[in-house]
Amino acid sequence: MAEKEQDIDFDKLRGGYYTPSPIAEFICSWAIQNDNDLVLEPSCGDGNFIEAAIRRFNELGVFNQDLYGRIKGVELIPDEAVKAANRAANFGLNNDTIVNDDFFSFISNQENATFNSIVGNPPFIRYQNFPPKHRDIAIQMMEDLGLKPNKLTNIWVPFLVICSSLLTENGRLGMVIPAELFQVKYAEQTRVFLSNFFERITIVTFKKLVFDGIQQEVVLMLCEKSVPNAHGIRVLQLNDLEELVDIDFNAVAETEVVEIQHDTEKWTKYFLNPREIDLLREIKEGNRVPLANEILDADVGIVTGRNEFFMLKQSQVDEWKLQDVTTKVVSKSNQLSGIIFNDNDFDENANNDLPNKLFLPENTEFKNLDKDSKKYIKYGEEKEFHKGYKCRIRKRWYITPSLWIPQGFALRQVNRYPKLVLNHVEASSTDTIHRVRFISDEYSPESIVVCFLNSLTFAFSEVTGRSYGGGVMTFEPTEIEELLIPVVENHGIDIALIDELIREDRIEEVLDIVDRAILIDHYGFTLAETLELRNIWKKMSDRRINRGKSAKSKKPLVVK
């Protein structure tokens, strides 16, 4: 057992989740087009892509000694390089096929090296976990290409960028990449680089997770440098690995592509068809719908440093006699069932023994505190809660900073749909929920939270937020502020009715009411446009939520 756990930890550090054979074979069949191609695998592990490349050359009529010099694999870990070399030797290749070296060091020592096909599955590990001497070379090479990577960069980013730069004029790159390429901030420059560098990008996604042992969603990136009369990007959505064998490359090549925008926006929008993308672009560029940052400020909730100590259930408050040194706090999204958080909601959470009180003694020296606060703080110190980073850097570890009461809340993590919630309880929130101030003189908080519940805002939320394999969408405060909210003051909608419908999970009825009053009657959207916005939201949210579950469809769907 210990040995197995050690192997798992090693894999996580190295990013070494090896590619299933169907993926390696699919990518090599697409990328290697001619019997005289030069092929690079920059992080070959134990040789899955190497073997797939050999088999592809065999299909093209190239065998044994004729393969010499056609394939080059690079692998950092010595034991894995030996495995890959042995695998290549089984097909008659010599020892020069596999190089045991860091990829970036290897390439930096090559003069004008270029390849027709580059394939692989680069490591998915954080910048700080990569050996510094290799990392520094990678970062320098990216800077030489005009990029400015930061310390949040995952190491797959320089693999992808630098490999792209090594392609011949008509070269192809096929790689397994984390789906976070579509949405994370540290990949913004990479998205711009790829959109400028390649003529056509095809992205293959899976509704089911295809790597054993990890929950991270991956995509297959198929990038072409030179494609006559076919500039753009397209997404091919499959259920699982079994459907890879049914893909007809010639048929896919004829499908429509969407023009790539050369900007830092997330690529999640490319899961939509061209008509849907154009609708969202027209609305955003039309400036008739205000941005959220014009009517509200979103900020993170309080960071306690140790919720186990600071966040208390009512039963714990009573046990420790802390009634006079606690304040109301919302700590979970499920504590906000409607769009108005009221006293009844707070009392119900308390009756359900949910953590909804924050320990907040007087901000004074320990000797001046009341005896019950002293007793509880001593308990925390016995548990060494005060030694955690957030606590130990404070003047007084037991005082949580930045405690202010917001007018409302915005969900940080979303399952089906986002919402804003009015705060009628004078409660704050932990950092699982964002705090909101309403800054508009033109619109009331009540109107803003009601008007937020519309198909347009929901559609934009799916291409603004981020999701990571589990189906939950996450928003940072700045992403909440980037949403479009078609707000109207005199809308005639009963907020109490909307609150009741939300509590009963009748979101479609809410959308019917708000869409009619706001989008159609006030903003002048047609019924067809409104329904299309609703369908965009449902398409994107269904994809997000159902990812990893069994899919009913048996055939690949090209999003076009």
HELIX and SHEET records of a PDB file:
HELIX    1   1 ALA A    2  ARG A   14  1                                  13    
HELIX    2   2 SER A   21  ALA A   31  1                                  11    
HELIX    3   3 ASN A   48  GLU A   59  1                                  12    
HELIX    4   4 ASN A   64  LEU A   67  5                                   4    
HELIX    5   5 PRO A   78  ALA A   89  1                                  12    
HELIX    6   6 ASN A   95  THR A   97  5                                   3    
HELIX    7   7 PHE A  103  SER A  108  1                                   6    
HELIX    8   8 TYR A  127  ASN A  129  5                                   3    
HELIX    9   9 PRO A  132  ASP A  144  1                                  13    
HELIX   10  10 TRP A  156  SER A  165  1                                  10    
HELIX   11  11 ALA A  179  PHE A  182  5                                   4    
HELIX   12  12 LYS A  185  ALA A  187  5                                   3    
HELIX   13  13 GLU A  188  PHE A  197  1                                  10    
HELIX   14  14 LEU A  241  ASP A  246  5                                   6    
HELIX   15  15 PHE A  249  ALA A  253  1                                   5    
HELIX   16  16 TRP A  267  PHE A  271  5                                   5    
HELIX   17  17 PRO A  274  GLY A  286  1                                  13    
HELIX   18  18 ALA A  292  GLU A  294  5                                   3    
HELIX   19  19 ASN A  307  PHE A  310  1                                   4    
HELIX   20  20 GLN A  314  TRP A  320  1                                   7    
HELIX   21  21 GLN A  323  VAL A  325  5                                   3    
HELIX   22  22 SER A  333  GLN A  335  5                                   3    
HELIX   23  23 ASP A  343  ASN A  351  1                                   9    
HELIX   24  24 PHE A  366  ASN A  368  5                                   3    
HELIX   25  25 LYS A  371  GLU A  382  1                                  12    
HELIX   26  26 PHE A  385  LYS A  387  5                                   3    
HELIX   27  27 TYR A  389  ARG A  392  1                                   4    
HELIX   28  28 PRO A  445  CYS A  451  1                                   7    
HELIX   29  29 SER A  455  THR A  464  1                                  10    
HELIX   30  30 PRO A  477  GLU A  481  1                                   5    
HELIX   31  31 ILE A  495  ARG A  503  1                                   9    
HELIX   32  32 ILE A  507  VAL A  514  1                                   8    
HELIX   33  33 ASP A  515  ILE A  520  3                                   6    
HELIX   34  34 LEU A  527  ASN A  546  1                                  20    
SHEET    1   A 9 ILE A  98  ASN A 100  0                                        
SHEET    2   A 9 ILE A  71  GLU A  75  1                                        
SHEET    3   A 9 VAL A  39  GLU A  41  1                                        
SHEET    4   A 9 PHE A 115  GLY A 120  1                                        
SHEET    5   A 9 LEU A 167  PRO A 178  1                                        
SHEET    6   A 9 VAL A 218  GLU A 224 -1                                        
SHEET    7   A 9 ARG A 200  PHE A 206 -1                                        
SHEET    8   A 9 GLY A 232  LEU A 238  1                                        
SHEET    9   A 9 LEU A 557  VAL A 559 -1                                        
SHEET    1   B 5 LEU A 296  ASP A 299  0                                        
SHEET    2   B 5 ILE A 433  PHE A 438 -1                                        
SHEET    3   B 5 GLY A 408  LEU A 411 -1                                        
SHEET    4   B 5 LEU A 420  ASN A 423 -1                                        
SHEET    5   B 5 ILE A 340  PHE A 341  1                                        
SHEET    1   C 4 MET A 311  LEU A 312  0                                        
SHEET    2   C 4 LYS A 357  PHE A 359 -1                                        
SHEET    3   C 4 THR A 326  VAL A 330 -1                                        
SHEET    4   C 4 SER A 428  SER A 429  1                                        
SHEET    1   D 3 GLN A 413  VAL A 414  0                                        
SHEET    2   D 3 MET A 473  THR A 474 -1                                        
SHEET    3   D 3 ARG A 466  SER A 467 -1                                        
END                                                                             
